Amino acid sequence: MANSSLTFTQFVILDFACLYNPLSLRELHGLLGVQKSTTTRLVNPLIEKQFLEKSKSADDGRKYELLITEPGLEIYQKTWTDLSQAIEIFYSQIPEKEKLRIGTSMVMINTAFVKSSGLI
């Protein structure tokens, strides 16, 4: 991710934290499709940078939840803005008559991805 201190995976984790706030470690493990130890290894730098807070669940003291912090939300929003601008610049280089074809193809790719991931 250009001009930010996030890797792509860290950005995805912050994205999930925004969507599911609070986000359990168990949920994140399932969303990422990685081993539990990998989830912890990926989350720890975000906690150290104070982009996420880790706390015990109010419902079950044996479980942990992740909450996005104000600095985490700021870097997440900045990264989205930077990414959107980069895509806009890239997209502006495509001839108008090709944009519809590309858009249709992207919808098909996205649908195939979502189906293969088991999200629908």
N, CA, C and O atoms as a GROMACS GRO file, in nm:
protein
  480
    1MET      N    1   0.085  -0.115   0.000
    1MET     CA    2   0.000   0.000   0.000
    1MET      C    3   0.092   0.124   0.000
    1MET      O    4   0.159   0.152   0.099
    2ALA      N    5   0.093   0.193  -0.108
    2ALA     CA    6   0.182   0.308  -0.122
    2ALA      C    7   0.148   0.417  -0.021
    2ALA      O    8   0.032   0.439   0.012
    3ASN      N    9   0.252   0.485   0.028
    3ASN     CA   10   0.238   0.600   0.117
    3ASN      C   11   0.163   0.569   0.246
    3ASN      O   12   0.099   0.658   0.302
    4SER      N   13   0.169   0.447   0.294
    4SER     CA   14   0.109   0.416   0.424
    4SER      C   15   0.196   0.312   0.492
    4SER      O   16   0.285   0.252   0.432
    5SER      N   17   0.168   0.294   0.619
    5SER     CA   18   0.249   0.199   0.694
    5SER      C   19   0.174   0.067   0.708
    5SER      O   20   0.195  -0.006   0.804
    6LEU      N   21   0.086   0.036   0.613
    6LEU     CA   22   0.011  -0.088   0.616
    6LEU      C   23   0.051  -0.180   0.501
    6LEU      O   24   0.076  -0.134   0.390
    7THR      N   25   0.057  -0.309   0.531
    7THR     CA   26   0.066  -0.407   0.423
    7THR      C   27  -0.077  -0.430   0.373
    7THR      O   28  -0.174  -0.387   0.436
    8PHE      N   29  -0.089  -0.498   0.260
    8PHE     CA   30  -0.222  -0.527   0.209
    8PHE      C   31  -0.302  -0.609   0.309
    8PHE      O   32  -0.420  -0.582   0.332
    9THR      N   33  -0.239  -0.711   0.370
    9THR     CA   34  -0.307  -0.796   0.467
    9THR      C   35  -0.351  -0.715   0.588
    9THR      O   36  -0.461  -0.737   0.640
   10GLN      N   37  -0.269  -0.623   0.635
   10GLN     CA   38  -0.307  -0.539   0.747
   10GLN      C   39  -0.427  -0.452   0.711
   10GLN      O   40  -0.516  -0.431   0.793
   11PHE      N   41  -0.428  -0.402   0.588
   11PHE     CA   42  -0.542  -0.323   0.541
   11PHE      C   43  -0.669  -0.407   0.542
   11PHE      O   44  -0.775  -0.360   0.584
   12VAL      N   45  -0.659  -0.531   0.496
   12VAL     CA   46  -0.775  -0.622   0.495
   12VAL      C   47  -0.824  -0.647   0.637
   12VAL      O   48  -0.945  -0.649   0.662
   13ILE      N   49  -0.733  -0.665   0.731
   13ILE     CA   50  -0.771  -0.686   0.871
   13ILE      C   51  -0.844  -0.563   0.925
   13ILE      O   52  -0.945  -0.576   0.994
   14LEU      N   53  -0.792  -0.444   0.896
   14LEU     CA   54  -0.860  -0.322   0.940
   14LEU      C   55  -0.997  -0.310   0.874
   14LEU      O   56  -1.092  -0.262   0.935
   15ASP      N   57  -1.008  -0.354   0.750
   15ASP     CA   58  -1.136  -0.352   0.680
   15ASP      C   59  -1.237  -0.441   0.754
   15ASP      O   60  -1.350  -0.399   0.778
   16PHE      N   61  -1.196  -0.562   0.789
   16PHE     CA   62  -1.284  -0.651   0.866
   16PHE      C   63  -1.317  -0.591   1.002
   16PHE      O   64  -1.430  -0.601   1.049
   17ALA      N   65  -1.219  -0.527   1.066
   17ALA     CA   66  -1.243  -0.466   1.197
   17ALA      C   67  -1.347  -0.355   1.186
   17ALA      O   68  -1.428  -0.337   1.277
   18CYS      N   69  -1.347  -0.281   1.077
   18CYS     CA   70  -1.449  -0.177   1.056
   18CYS      C   71  -1.586  -0.239   1.032
   18CYS      O   72  -1.686  -0.190   1.084
   19LEU      N   73  -1.590  -0.345   0.956
   19LEU     CA   74  -1.717  -0.408   0.922
   19LEU      C   75  -1.782  -0.479   1.041
   19LEU      O   76  -1.904  -0.475   1.056
   20TYR      N   77  -1.701  -0.543   1.124
   20TYR     CA   78  -1.753  -0.629   1.230
   20TYR      C   79  -1.735  -0.570   1.370
   20TYR      O   80  -1.759  -0.641   1.469
   21ASN      N   81  -1.696  -0.448   1.382
   21ASN     CA   82  -1.657  -0.385   1.509
   21ASN      C   83  -1.758  -0.413   1.620
   21ASN      O   84  -1.870  -0.361   1.612
   22PRO      N   85  -1.726  -0.492   1.724
   22PRO     CA   86  -1.597  -0.559   1.746
   22PRO      C   87  -1.586  -0.688   1.664
   22PRO      O   88  -1.685  -0.749   1.626
   23LEU      N   89  -1.462  -0.727   1.641
   23LEU     CA   90  -1.430  -0.845   1.562
   23LEU      C   91  -1.360  -0.946   1.652
   23LEU      O   92  -1.257  -0.915   1.712
   24SER      N   93  -1.416  -1.066   1.664
   24SER     CA   94  -1.349  -1.166   1.747
   24SER      C   95  -1.231  -1.224   1.670
   24SER      O   96  -1.229  -1.228   1.547
   25LEU      N   97  -1.132  -1.270   1.746
   25LEU     CA   98  -1.017  -1.335   1.681
   25LEU      C   99  -1.063  -1.459   1.606
   25LEU      O  100  -1.009  -1.491   1.500
   26ARG      N  101  -1.162  -1.527   1.660
   26ARG     CA  102  -1.214  -1.646   1.593
   26ARG      C  103  -1.277  -1.610   1.458
   26ARG      O  104  -1.254  -1.678   1.358
   27GLU      N  105  -1.355  -1.502   1.454
   27GLU     CA  106  -1.414  -1.456   1.328
   27GLU      C  107  -1.305  -1.420   1.228
   27GLU      O  108  -1.311  -1.459   1.111
   28LEU      N  109  -1.205  -1.347   1.275
   28LEU     CA  110  -1.097  -1.305   1.186
   28LEU      C  111  -1.023  -1.425   1.130
   28LEU      O  112  -0.990  -1.428   1.011
   29HIS      N  113  -0.997  -1.523   1.214
   29HIS     CA  114  -0.931  -1.647   1.170
   29HIS      C  115  -1.009  -1.709   1.055
   29HIS      O  116  -0.949  -1.751   0.955
   30GLY      N  117  -1.142  -1.716   1.067
   30GLY     CA  118  -1.225  -1.773   0.962
   30GLY      C  119  -1.227  -1.686   0.837
   30GLY      O  120  -1.222  -1.738   0.725
   31LEU      N  121  -1.234  -1.555   0.854
   31LEU     CA  122  -1.239  -1.464   0.740
   31LEU      C  123  -1.110  -1.467   0.659
   31LEU      O  124  -1.112  -1.461   0.536
   32LEU      N  125  -0.997  -1.478   0.729
   32LEU     CA  126  -0.868  -1.480   0.660
   32LEU      C  127  -0.835  -1.617   0.603
   32LEU      O  128  -0.758  -1.629   0.508
   33GLY      N  129  -0.895  -1.722   0.662
   33GLY     CA  130  -0.868  -1.857   0.615
   33GLY      C  131  -0.725  -1.902   0.643
   33GLY      O  132  -0.665  -1.973   0.563
   34VAL      N  133  -0.672  -1.859   0.757
   34VAL     CA  134  -0.536  -1.897   0.795
   34VAL      C  135  -0.539  -1.963   0.933
   34VAL      O  136  -0.641  -1.962   1.001
   35GLN      N  137  -0.426  -2.020   0.973
   35GLN     CA  138  -0.417  -2.083   1.104
   35GLN      C  139  -0.429  -1.978   1.214
   35GLN      O  140  -0.400  -1.860   1.193
   36LYS      N  141  -0.471  -2.023   1.333
   36LYS     CA  142  -0.489  -1.931   1.445
   36LYS      C  143  -0.359  -1.860   1.480
   36LYS      O  144  -0.359  -1.740   1.510
   37SER      N  145  -0.248  -1.932   1.476
   37SER     CA  146  -0.120  -1.869   1.509
   37SER      C  147  -0.084  -1.761   1.406
   37SER      O  148  -0.024  -1.660   1.441
   38THR      N  149  -0.121  -1.783   1.282
   38THR     CA  150  -0.095  -1.684   1.178
   38THR      C  151  -0.181  -1.560   1.201
   38THR      O  152  -0.134  -1.448   1.183
   39THR      N  153  -0.305  -1.581   1.241
   39THR     CA  154  -0.393  -1.468   1.271
   39THR      C  155  -0.332  -1.380   1.380
   39THR      O  156  -0.327  -1.258   1.367
   40THR      N  157  -0.284  -1.443   1.486
   40THR     CA  158  -0.221  -1.369   1.596
   40THR      C  159  -0.098  -1.295   1.547
   40THR      O  160  -0.077  -1.179   1.584
   41ARG      N  161  -0.017  -1.360   1.466
   41ARG     CA  162   0.105  -1.297   1.413
   41ARG      C  163   0.072  -1.178   1.324
   41ARG      O  164   0.146  -1.079   1.323
   42LEU      N  165  -0.038  -1.185   1.251
   42LEU     CA  166  -0.078  -1.074   1.163
   42LEU      C  167  -0.139  -0.958   1.241
   42LEU      O  168  -0.123  -0.842   1.202
   43VAL      N  169  -0.207  -0.988   1.350
   43VAL     CA  170  -0.276  -0.886   1.428
   43VAL      C  171  -0.181  -0.809   1.520
   43VAL      O  172  -0.198  -0.689   1.542
   44ASN      N  173  -0.081  -0.877   1.573
   44ASN     CA  174   0.007  -0.815   1.673
   44ASN      C  175   0.070  -0.683   1.628
   44ASN      O  176   0.072  -0.589   1.706
   45PRO      N  177   0.122  -0.672   1.505
   45PRO     CA  178   0.178  -0.542   1.463
   45PRO      C  179   0.074  -0.430   1.462
   45PRO      O  180   0.107  -0.314   1.489
   46LEU      N  181  -0.050  -0.463   1.431
   46LEU     CA  182  -0.156  -0.362   1.432
   46LEU      C  183  -0.189  -0.317   1.574
   46LEU      O  184  -0.224  -0.201   1.596
   47ILE      N  185  -0.178  -0.408   1.668
   47ILE     CA  186  -0.197  -0.373   1.808
   47ILE      C  187  -0.080  -0.287   1.856
   47ILE      O  188  -0.098  -0.188   1.926
   48GLU      N  189   0.042  -0.327   1.818
   48GLU     CA  190   0.162  -0.252   1.857
   48GLU      C  191   0.160  -0.110   1.802
   48GLU      O  192   0.205  -0.016   1.868
   49LYS      N  193   0.107  -0.093   1.680
   49LYS     CA  194   0.097   0.041   1.619
   49LYS      C  195  -0.024   0.118   1.672
   49LYS      O  196  -0.047   0.233   1.634
   50GLN      N  197  -0.100   0.054   1.758
   50GLN     CA  198  -0.221   0.111   1.819
   50GLN      C  199  -0.331   0.140   1.716
   50GLN      O  200  -0.409   0.233   1.732
   51PHE      N  201  -0.335   0.058   1.611
   51PHE     CA  202  -0.442   0.065   1.512
   51PHE      C  203  -0.560  -0.022   1.555
   51PHE      O  204  -0.674   0.002   1.516
   52LEU      N  205  -0.531  -0.124   1.637
   52LEU     CA  206  -0.634  -0.211   1.693
   52LEU      C  207  -0.612  -0.222   1.843
   52LEU      O  208  -0.499  -0.212   1.892
   53GLU      N  209  -0.722  -0.245   1.915
   53GLU     CA  210  -0.715  -0.279   2.057
   53GLU      C  211  -0.767  -0.421   2.072
   53GLU      O  212  -0.863  -0.461   2.006
   54LYS      N  213  -0.702  -0.496   2.158
   54LYS     CA  214  -0.744  -0.633   2.186
   54LYS      C  215  -0.794  -0.636   2.330
   54LYS      O  216  -0.724  -0.595   2.422
   55SER      N  217  -0.916  -0.684   2.348
   55SER     CA  218  -0.972  -0.691   2.483
   55SER      C  219  -1.055  -0.818   2.496
   55SER      O  220  -1.096  -0.878   2.397
   56LYS      N  221  -1.078  -0.857   2.622
   56LYS     CA  222  -1.162  -0.973   2.647
   56LYS      C  223  -1.306  -0.939   2.613
   56LYS      O  224  -1.352  -0.827   2.634
   57SER      N  225  -1.374  -1.037   2.559
   57SER     CA  226  -1.513  -1.020   2.522
   57SER      C  227  -1.598  -0.996   2.646
   57SER      O  228  -1.578  -1.060   2.750
   58ALA      N  229  -1.693  -0.904   2.635
   58ALA     CA  230  -1.785  -0.878   2.746
   58ALA      C  231  -1.878  -0.997   2.766
   58ALA      O  232  -1.925  -1.021   2.877
   59ASP      N  233  -1.904  -1.072   2.658
   59ASP     CA  234  -1.994  -1.187   2.664
   59ASP      C  235  -1.926  -1.312   2.720
   59ASP      O  236  -1.989  -1.392   2.789
   60ASP      N  237  -1.798  -1.327   2.690
   60ASP     CA  238  -1.725  -1.448   2.730
   60ASP      C  239  -1.579  -1.410   2.756
   60ASP      O  240  -1.504  -1.383   2.662
   61GLY      N  241  -1.540  -1.408   2.881
   61GLY     CA  242  -1.406  -1.366   2.922
   61GLY      C  243  -1.294  -1.453   2.868
   61GLY      O  244  -1.177  -1.416   2.880
   62ARG      N  245  -1.328  -1.567   2.808
   62ARG     CA  246  -1.224  -1.653   2.748
   62ARG      C  247  -1.192  -1.612   2.605
   62ARG      O  248  -1.090  -1.655   2.549
   63LYS      N  249  -1.277  -1.530   2.546
   63LYS     CA  250  -1.260  -1.488   2.407
   63LYS      C  251  -1.207  -1.345   2.400
   63LYS      O  252  -1.230  -1.264   2.490
   64TYR      N  253  -1.135  -1.317   2.291
   64TYR     CA  254  -1.082  -1.183   2.270
   64TYR      C  255  -1.148  -1.119   2.148
   64TYR      O  256  -1.186  -1.186   2.052
   65GLU      N  257  -1.162  -0.987   2.157
   65GLU     CA  258  -1.218  -0.909   2.048
   65GLU      C  259  -1.119  -0.802   2.006
   65GLU      O  260  -1.036  -0.756   2.084
   66LEU      N  261  -1.131  -0.764   1.881
   66LEU     CA  262  -1.049  -0.656   1.828
   66LEU      C  263  -1.140  -0.538   1.797
   66LEU      O  264  -1.247  -0.552   1.739
   67LEU      N  265  -1.094  -0.421   1.838
   67LEU     CA  266  -1.166  -0.297   1.811
   67LEU      C  267  -1.072  -0.204   1.736
   67LEU      O  268  -0.954  -0.192   1.771
   68ILE      N  269  -1.123  -0.139   1.634
   68ILE     CA  270  -1.040  -0.043   1.561
   68ILE      C  271  -1.031   0.085   1.644
   68ILE      O  272  -1.130   0.130   1.702
   69THR      N  273  -0.913   0.143   1.650
   69THR     CA  274  -0.890   0.265   1.725
   69THR      C  275  -0.905   0.386   1.632
   69THR      O  276  -0.918   0.370   1.511
   70GLU      N  277  -0.902   0.504   1.690
   70GLU     CA  278  -0.908   0.626   1.608
   70GLU      C  279  -0.790   0.633   1.510
   70GLU      O  280  -0.811   0.661   1.392
   71PRO      N  281  -0.665   0.608   1.557
   71PRO     CA  282  -0.554   0.608   1.459
   71PRO      C  283  -0.571   0.497   1.354
   71PRO      O  284  -0.533   0.516   1.238
   72GLY      N  285  -0.627   0.383   1.393
   72GLY     CA  286  -0.651   0.275   1.298
   72GLY      C  287  -0.752   0.316   1.193
   72GLY      O  288  -0.735   0.286   1.075
   73LEU      N  289  -0.858   0.383   1.236
   73LEU     CA  290  -0.959   0.430   1.143
   73LEU      C  291  -0.902   0.536   1.049
   73LEU      O  292  -0.934   0.538   0.930
   74GLU      N  293  -0.817   0.622   1.102
   74GLU     CA  294  -0.755   0.726   1.018
   74GLU      C  295  -0.667   0.666   0.910
   74GLU      O  296  -0.676   0.706   0.794
   75ILE      N  297  -0.580   0.570   0.947
   75ILE     CA  298  -0.490   0.510   0.847
   75ILE      C  299  -0.570   0.426   0.747
   75ILE      O  300  -0.536   0.420   0.629
   76TYR      N  301  -0.676   0.362   0.794
   76TYR     CA  302  -0.763   0.285   0.707
   76TYR      C  303  -0.829   0.376   0.603
   76TYR      O  304  -0.828   0.344   0.484
   77GLN      N  305  -0.885   0.487   0.648
   77GLN     CA  306  -0.950   0.581   0.557
   77GLN      C  307  -0.851   0.644   0.460
   77GLN      O  308  -0.882   0.662   0.342
   78LYS      N  309  -0.732   0.678   0.509
   78LYS     CA  310  -0.629   0.737   0.423
   78LYS      C  311  -0.587   0.636   0.316
   78LYS      O  312  -0.569   0.671   0.200
   79THR      N  313  -0.571   0.511   0.356
   79THR     CA  314  -0.530   0.408   0.261
   79THR      C  315  -0.638   0.387   0.155
   79THR      O  316  -0.608   0.371   0.037
   80TRP      N  317  -0.767   0.388   0.198
   80TRP     CA  318  -0.876   0.376   0.101
   80TRP      C  319  -0.874   0.492   0.003
   80TRP      O  320  -0.893   0.474  -0.117
   81THR      N  321  -0.850   0.612   0.054
   81THR     CA  322  -0.844   0.730  -0.033
   81THR      C  323  -0.730   0.717  -0.133
   81THR      O  324  -0.749   0.741  -0.252
   82ASP      N  325  -0.611   0.679  -0.085
   82ASP     CA  326  -0.495   0.662  -0.173
   82ASP      C  327  -0.522   0.555  -0.279
   82ASP      O  328  -0.488   0.572  -0.396
   83LEU      N  329  -0.581   0.445  -0.237
   83LEU     CA  330  -0.611   0.336  -0.329
   83LEU      C  331  -0.714   0.380  -0.433
   83LEU      O  332  -0.699   0.350  -0.552
   84SER      N  333  -0.816   0.450  -0.389
   84SER     CA  334  -0.919   0.500  -0.481
   84SER      C  335  -0.860   0.596  -0.585
   84SER      O  336  -0.894   0.590  -0.702
   85GLN      N  337  -0.771   0.683  -0.541
   85GLN     CA  338  -0.707   0.776  -0.633
   85GLN      C  339  -0.620   0.703  -0.734
   85GLN      O  340  -0.620   0.738  -0.852
   86ALA      N  341  -0.547   0.602  -0.689
   86ALA     CA  342  -0.462   0.525  -0.780
   86ALA      C  343  -0.548   0.452  -0.884
   86ALA      O  344  -0.512   0.447  -1.002
   87ILE      N  345  -0.660   0.396  -0.840
   87ILE     CA  346  -0.749   0.326  -0.933
   87ILE      C  347  -0.809   0.425  -1.033
   87ILE      O  348  -0.820   0.394  -1.151
   88GLU      N  349  -0.846   0.543  -0.985
   88GLU     CA  350  -0.903   0.645  -1.074
   88GLU      C  351  -0.803   0.687  -1.181
   88GLU      O  352  -0.840   0.704  -1.297
   89ILE      N  353  -0.677   0.704  -1.143
   89ILE     CA  354  -0.573   0.740  -1.241
   89ILE      C  355  -0.556   0.628  -1.343
   89ILE      O  356  -0.549   0.652  -1.463
   90PHE      N  357  -0.550   0.506  -1.293
   90PHE     CA  358  -0.536   0.390  -1.381
   90PHE      C  359  -0.656   0.382  -1.476
   90PHE      O  360  -0.639   0.364  -1.597
   91TYR      N  361  -0.776   0.395  -1.421
   91TYR     CA  362  -0.900   0.382  -1.499
   91TYR      C  363  -0.911   0.492  -1.605
   91TYR      O  364  -0.965   0.470  -1.713
   92SER      N  365  -0.859   0.610  -1.575
   92SER     CA  366  -0.867   0.721  -1.670
   92SER      C  367  -0.784   0.695  -1.796
   92SER      O  368  -0.804   0.760  -1.898
   93GLN      N  369  -0.692   0.601  -1.788
   93GLN     CA  370  -0.607   0.569  -1.903
   93GLN      C  371  -0.673   0.470  -1.999
   93GLN      O  372  -0.620   0.441  -2.106
   94ILE      N  373  -0.789   0.418  -1.961
   94ILE     CA  374  -0.858   0.318  -2.043
   94ILE      C  375  -0.957   0.389  -2.136
   94ILE      O  376  -1.034   0.473  -2.092
   95PRO      N  377  -0.954   0.355  -2.264
   95PRO     CA  378  -1.049   0.416  -2.358
   95PRO      C  379  -1.194   0.390  -2.314
   95PRO      O  380  -1.226   0.283  -2.263
   96GLU      N  381  -1.280   0.489  -2.336
   96GLU     CA  382  -1.420   0.482  -2.292
   96GLU      C  383  -1.490   0.356  -2.342
   96GLU      O  384  -1.564   0.292  -2.266
   97LYS      N  385  -1.469   0.318  -2.469
   97LYS     CA  386  -1.540   0.203  -2.523
   97LYS      C  387  -1.498   0.071  -2.458
   97LYS      O  388  -1.571  -0.028  -2.465
   98GLU      N  389  -1.381   0.069  -2.395
   98GLU     CA  390  -1.333  -0.052  -2.330
   98GLU      C  391  -1.378  -0.061  -2.183
   98GLU      O  392  -1.378  -0.170  -2.125
   99LYS      N  393  -1.416   0.050  -2.124
   99LYS     CA  394  -1.451   0.051  -1.982
   99LYS      C  395  -1.570  -0.039  -1.950
   99LYS      O  396  -1.569  -0.108  -1.848
  100LEU      N  397  -1.672  -0.039  -2.034
  100LEU     CA  398  -1.789  -0.123  -2.010
  100LEU      C  399  -1.751  -0.270  -2.015
  100LEU      O  400  -1.793  -0.349  -1.930
  101ARG      N  401  -1.671  -0.308  -2.114
  101ARG     CA  402  -1.626  -0.447  -2.124
  101ARG      C  403  -1.547  -0.489  -2.001
  101ARG      O  404  -1.566  -0.598  -1.948
  102ILE      N  405  -1.458  -0.402  -1.958
  102ILE     CA  406  -1.377  -0.432  -1.840
  102ILE      C  407  -1.465  -0.442  -1.715
  102ILE      O  408  -1.447  -0.532  -1.633
  103GLY      N  409  -1.560  -0.350  -1.703
  103GLY     CA  410  -1.652  -0.353  -1.588
  103GLY      C  411  -1.731  -0.482  -1.582
  103GLY      O  412  -1.746  -0.541  -1.475
  104THR      N  413  -1.782  -0.527  -1.697
  104THR     CA  414  -1.857  -0.652  -1.702
  104THR      C  415  -1.767  -0.770  -1.664
  104THR      O  416  -1.810  -0.859  -1.590
  105SER      N  417  -1.646  -0.770  -1.712
  105SER     CA  418  -1.552  -0.877  -1.677
  105SER      C  419  -1.520  -0.877  -1.528
  105SER      O  420  -1.510  -0.983  -1.466
  106MET      N  421  -1.505  -0.759  -1.470
  106MET     CA  422  -1.474  -0.750  -1.328
  106MET      C  423  -1.590  -0.803  -1.243
  106MET      O  424  -1.568  -0.868  -1.140
  107VAL      N  425  -1.713  -0.776  -1.286
  107VAL     CA  426  -1.830  -0.830  -1.214
  107VAL      C  427  -1.826  -0.983  -1.218
  107VAL      O  428  -1.851  -1.048  -1.116
  108MET      N  429  -1.795  -1.040  -1.334
  108MET     CA  430  -1.788  -1.186  -1.345
  108MET      C  431  -1.677  -1.243  -1.257
  108MET      O  432  -1.695  -1.346  -1.192
  109ILE      N  433  -1.562  -1.177  -1.255
  109ILE     CA  434  -1.450  -1.222  -1.173
  109ILE      C  435  -1.488  -1.214  -1.025
  109ILE      O  436  -1.462  -1.307  -0.949
  110ASN      N  437  -1.547  -1.102  -0.984
  110ASN     CA  438  -1.587  -1.086  -0.845
  110ASN      C  439  -1.689  -1.192  -0.804
  110ASN      O  440  -1.678  -1.249  -0.695
  111THR      N  441  -1.787  -1.219  -0.889
  111THR     CA  442  -1.887  -1.320  -0.859
  111THR      C  443  -1.823  -1.457  -0.844
  111THR      O  444  -1.855  -1.531  -0.750
  112ALA      N  445  -1.733  -1.491  -0.933
  112ALA     CA  446  -1.663  -1.620  -0.924
  112ALA      C  447  -1.581  -1.629  -0.795
  112ALA      O  448  -1.578  -1.733  -0.730
  113PHE      N  449  -1.515  -1.520  -0.761
  113PHE     CA  450  -1.435  -1.517  -0.638
  113PHE      C  451  -1.521  -1.540  -0.516
  113PHE      O  452  -1.488  -1.621  -0.430
  114VAL      N  453  -1.633  -1.468  -0.508
  114VAL     CA  454  -1.722  -1.477  -0.392
  114VAL      C  455  -1.780  -1.618  -0.383
  114VAL      O  456  -1.787  -1.675  -0.274
  115LYS      N  457  -1.822  -1.675  -0.495
  115LYS     CA  458  -1.876  -1.811  -0.496
  115LYS      C  459  -1.773  -1.912  -0.451
  115LYS      O  460  -1.803  -2.003  -0.373
  116SER      N  461  -1.651  -1.898  -0.499
  116SER     CA  462  -1.546  -1.995  -0.464
  116SER      C  463  -1.501  -1.981  -0.320
  116SER      O  464  -1.450  -2.077  -0.262
  117SER      N  465  -1.520  -1.863  -0.262
  117SER     CA  466  -1.480  -1.842  -0.122
  117SER      C  467  -1.584  -1.892  -0.024
  117SER      O  468  -1.559  -1.899   0.096
  118GLY      N  469  -1.702  -1.927  -0.074
  118GLY     CA  470  -1.808  -1.976   0.012
  118GLY      C  471  -1.886  -1.866   0.082
  118GLY      O  472  -1.961  -1.895   0.176
  119LEU      N  473  -1.870  -1.743   0.041
  119LEU     CA  474  -1.940  -1.632   0.104
  119LEU      C  475  -2.087  -1.628   0.065
  119LEU      O  476  -2.169  -1.570   0.136
  120ILE      N  477  -2.121  -1.688  -0.050
  120ILE     CA  478  -2.263  -1.697  -0.089
  120ILE      C  479  -2.295  -1.839  -0.129
  120ILE      O  480  -2.410  -1.868  -0.165
   0.00000   0.00000   0.00000
